[in-house]
Amino acid sequence: MATEAKIVKSKKKSKYSSRIVRRCWRCGRARGYMRDFNLCRICFRELANNGQIPGITKSSW
C-alpha cells in the first residue's frame, strides 16, 4: 500500500513526460502496473477471479 504522500506526488504534473509514475487506482501500487486496466497485477487478479472485469476469464487447458 502506497503512502498518501507518494500517491499525491504521483498525481502532480511532472516536469518531464518520462517522469510520470502510473499507479493502481485501487491500492496505489506502482510496480506490476497494467496500463490497459489501470490496475496492479494483484488487484487485477482479485477482480478477475471475482468476475468483476468484463471479458476476462481464467484460462484452463
C-alpha positions, 0 to 999 in steps of 0.5 A, a space after each residue: 500500500 502506497 503512502 498518501 504522500 507518494 500517491 499525491 506526488 504521483 498525481 502532480 504534473 511532472 516536469 518531464 513526460 518520462 517522469 510520470 509514475 502510473 499507479 493502481 487506482 485501487 491500492 496505489 501500487 506502482 510496480 506490476 502496473 497494467 496500463 490497459 486496466 489501470 490496475 496492479 497485477 494483484 488487484 487485477 487478479 482479485 477482480 478477475 477471479 471475482 468476475 468483476 472485469 468484463 471479458 476476462 476469464 481464467 484460462 484452463 487447458 
